[in-house]
Amino acid sequence: MKKRIIKNAVFTLLGTLCFSLGFSQSNYYKGYVVQLNGDTIKGEVRINPKKQLEQYQKVAFKDEKGLPKNYKPEKIKGYGYDNFSFVSTEHEGEKVFIKLLSSGAINLFDVQFEVLIMNDIKTKTDYLMMKNGNDNLVRIKSGKMKKQLSDVMSDDAELVKQIETNKNLELENMVEVFNKYNVWASAR
């Protein structure tokens, strides 16, 4: 009787473990890392869809030979996979990866990080912009977003008019505004 109970417990434990591992697996995507000296190494980037925040803190990478290595933002310039690019930079006194959302005359990035709010850890997103030729990242503030975008995109009067009259413009949907501006700027 005891052997049967132990046997059932072992099978239940193994079944649960296999089931858990099946759902917690990370996915590998063809990608690259850019070393500090500018060299690019091709390979595969591991992404855990349940832990999106990790993409901003470190990257698990396998080179073309299959050798795995983890990189933190202070060890590489950036990395990418599929159509996503991450750049290493300093944000609020800490080295992190920021994700490129729109590129061109003005680049738009986002960065995610954890904050403690009322004894609860929450994930927060900051949106940052940088005009080409300038190394300064500017944080886009929700209360001043329309003014910030109007100022930095002032050479496109039609887009500025759209920004100022758009009642639905939020931080999360401004990628479209940056893409419009960058297309306009590249056609000039």
Phi and psi in degrees as a GROMACS rama.xvg file:
@    title "Ramachandran Plot"
@    xaxis  label "Phi"
@    yaxis  label "Psi"
@TYPE xy
-63.4553  -38.4677  LYS-2
-62.0238  -39.8401  LYS-3
-65.8694  -41.3695  ARG-4
-65.2028  -44.3993  ILE-5
-63.8589  -42.751  ILE-6
-61.2367  -45.8849  LYS-7
-63.315  -40.6512  ASN-8
-63.9519  -42.2661  ALA-9
-63.3231  -45.6225  VAL-10
-64.6305  -38.4116  PHE-11
-65.129  -44.1975  THR-12
-62.5997  -46.3877  LEU-13
-63.5578  -40.4667  LEU-14
-63.1274  -43.9656  GLY-15
-63.639  -42.8291  THR-16
-62.6381  -46.7981  LEU-17
-62.6736  -41.7582  CYS-18
-62.3402  -44.6098  PHE-19
-63.8747  -44.0498  SER-20
-63.8445  -35.2628  LEU-21
-63.1489  -35.5077  GLY-22
-91.9679  -13.625  PHE-23
-104.085  10.0403  SER-24
-69.9973  144.799  GLN-25
-88.4621  161.236  SER-26
-108.942  144.813  ASN-27
-104.894  136.666  TYR-28
-127.862  144.686  TYR-29
-59.6859  133.024  LYS-30
-161.719  -160.812  GLY-31
-157.981  161.379  TYR-32
-127.035  147.08  VAL-33
-109.163  115.704  VAL-34
-72.7397  167.454  GLN-35
-60.3358  -29.5601  LEU-36
-83.7788  0.661068  ASN-37
96.7568  -10.4082  GLY-38
-68.5575  142.325  ASP-39
-106.73  131.073  THR-40
-111.491  126.215  ILE-41
-92.639  152.009  LYS-42
172.853  -136.759  GLY-43
-131.967  139.012  GLU-44
-105.209  131.56  VAL-45
-91.4946  127.78  ARG-46
-122.398  127.707  ILE-47
-101.347  109.039  ASN-48
-62.0531  -20.5851  PRO-49
-86.4219  -9.53484  LYS-50
-129.77  64.5299  LYS-51
-59.8941  -31.2377  GLN-52
-60.2143  -30.104  LEU-53
-58.1508  -30.873  GLU-54
-61.4252  -22.093  GLN-55
-94.5261  -7.77327  TYR-56
-112.876  -33.5907  GLN-57
-163.438  166.103  LYS-58
-134.254  132.004  VAL-59
-95.9277  125.297  ALA-60
-135.358  140.558  PHE-61
-118.624  124.969  LYS-62
-74.5283  -179.821  ASP-63
-64.0869  -19.0538  GLU-64
-86.2443  -5.77751  LYS-65
89.1561  8.27685  GLY-66
-79.4382  119.762  LEU-67
-83.0476  147.382  PRO-68
-156.537  141.152  LYS-69
-100.669  138.086  ASN-70
-121.949  137.08  TYR-71
-102.442  162.044  LYS-72
-57.0502  -28.3776  PRO-73
-77.8123  -8.8017  GLU-74
-100.955  -14.8096  LYS-75
-142  163.448  ILE-76
-79.7533  -29.274  LYS-77
171.952  -177.55  GLY-78
-156.517  168.071  TYR-79
-158.358  161.264  GLY-80
-158.065  155.278  TYR-81
44.1612  -124.075  ASP-82
-106.601  22.5254  ASN-83
-107.869  136.443  PHE-84
-127.411  137.49  SER-85
-123.311  138.136  PHE-86
-119.897  139.11  VAL-87
-82.1471  131.095  SER-88
-157.362  176.266  THR-89
-100.431  132.423  GLU-90
-135.535  120.384  HIS-91
51.9601  44.9599  GLU-92
79.5562  8.4749  GLY-93
-132.474  139.67  GLU-94
-74.7704  128.208  LYS-95
-144.051  169.161  VAL-96
-96.6596  138.205  PHE-97
-115.595  143.778  ILE-98
-94.3979  129.892  LYS-99
-77.2356  121.172  LEU-100
-102.544  -31.9701  LEU-101
-149.993  135.513  SER-102
-125.578  150.555  SER-103
154.445  -139.121  GLY-104
-62.2755  -35.1811  ALA-105
-129.274  120.731  ILE-106
-89.0937  141.538  ASN-107
-116.031  132.46  LEU-108
-128.302  161.379  PHE-109
-131.272  156.759  ASP-110
-139.448  138.746  VAL-111
-116.042  143.928  GLN-112
-156.22  165.447  PHE-113
-95.6553  142.44  GLU-114
-132.971  151.268  VAL-115
-96.7641  116.967  LEU-116
-124.941  114.283  ILE-117
51.7649  51.5178  MET-118
62.7195  20.7467  ASN-119
-128.694  131.691  ASP-120
-86.4413  124.477  ILE-121
-121.708  153.975  LYS-122
-93.827  130.432  THR-123
-117.818  147.388  LYS-124
-118.285  129.964  THR-125
-110.17  142.635  ASP-126
-107.748  135.631  TYR-127
-129.425  147.373  LEU-128
-130.591  154.844  MET-129
-148.831  123.315  MET-130
-76.8984  136.543  LYS-131
-56.4136  141.437  ASN-132
87.6327  -1.89542  GLY-133
-127.007  133.8  ASN-134
-91.7601  0.30395  ASP-135
-87.7318  122.001  ASN-136
-83.698  133.139  LEU-137
-114.783  125.302  VAL-138
-75.2706  131.305  ARG-139
-88.6719  121.864  ILE-140
-98.4088  134.014  LYS-141
-58.1111  -39.3577  SER-142
-75.1593  -18.146  GLY-143
-119.413  11.5663  LYS-144
-58.7304  -48.7018  MET-145
-60.6691  -42.1044  LYS-146
-66.5964  -43.9432  LYS-147
-60.2041  -47.5856  GLN-148
-66.8162  -41.4069  LEU-149
-60.6707  -41.2827  SER-150
-65.7787  -47.8223  ASP-151
-75.3188  -23.5583  VAL-152
-108.115  22.6496  MET-153
-60.2932  -21.8914  SER-154
-74.9788  -10.6174  ASP-155
-108.983  86.7582  ASP-156
-59.4312  -38.1618  ALA-157
-65.1173  -43.3567  GLU-158
-67.123  -39.8255  LEU-159
-59.6503  -40.3055  VAL-160
-62.2858  -41.8283  LYS-161
-64.0828  -41.7875  GLN-162
-61.2791  -47.6998  ILE-163
-68.325  -28.0553  GLU-164
-98.1319  -5.69282  THR-165
-78.5513  112.735  ASN-166
-82.5372  -14.9014  LYS-167
-103.017  8.892  ASN-168
-71.642  119.234  LEU-169
-126.591  164.362  GLU-170
-56.1726  -39.8913  LEU-171
-70.717  -23.6399  GLU-172
-112.09  20.2809  ASN-173
-83.5356  -5.97252  MET-174
-56.3157  -39.8792  VAL-175
-59.1226  -40.9288  GLU-176
-63.7688  -45.4079  VAL-177
-64.5019  -41.5746  PHE-178
-61.8324  -42.8101  ASN-179
-60.3607  -47.391  LYS-180
-61.7379  -45.057  TYR-181
-65.9022  -35.0725  ASN-182
-66.2428  -46.0969  VAL-183
-59.6956  -45.8909  TRP-184
-66.371  -34.7602  ALA-185
-74.6487  -21.4953  SER-186
-84.9425  -10.6973  ALA-187
